[in-house]
Amino acid sequence: MVRDGIYYALALVAVAVLLGFWTTPLLAIVPLLLAAFFLWFFRDPERAIPQEPGAVVSPADGKVTGVSTLEVNGEARIHISIFLNVFNVHVNRSPAAGVIERVEYRKGQYLNAMNPASAELNEQSICTLVADDGGIIIFKQIAGLLARRIVFNRKAGDRVARGERIGLIKFGSRCDVILPGAAEVKVKVGEHVLCGSTTLATLPTGGR
């Protein structure tokens, strides 16, 4: 479990105790239910990480809402979007093994994460990863309508393993993955994916 969930839950339990002591025990039910929700929301289950060469795993739990191509610095890239609702696990994992080349944080708006414009306009953290299997992978943590905090606990120069925990987005949000144009996509729009377990695509050896 993510420590944030424990902190929220303890605070709400304290509120429940005070309400029960100063008013009526019935009023304590609401903060106790909220405490239980936060303990559940900040769960962090173990996942089976695919070991196939070139596999790019999903950085988040959620629903695939877009698979498209775009141009980055004059090169065709594959763009996969994943929407996380409040019922999904919100811990993020590295999509591939490699070295983090760059981390950029951008302030922005809090549009609904289902809105395509949120990919550019919303608050976000952008990680550029040089994958061991070949190619550059860009991973975006994008705040949504309810999300108000993005956590990314790695820095440029760090080495990460495929499926390694690297951050968290609180409440509803979105993750985008930008892959080399030669990657072979393994998911489709509408599919539900699991962080660290679902293979989004495979990279060709040495592909950019």
Protein Blocks (a to p, Z undefined) as FASTA:
>chain_A
ZZklmmmmmmmmmmmmmmmmmmcfklmmmmmmmmmmmmmmmgccdddddfbehiacdfbg
cddfbdcdddeehiacddddddddfkbcfbdcdfbgcddfbdcddddddddfklmklmmm
mgcdddddddfkgpaddddddddfklccdcdfbdehiacdehiafbdcehjddddddddf
kbccfbdehiacdehkacfbdcdehiZZ
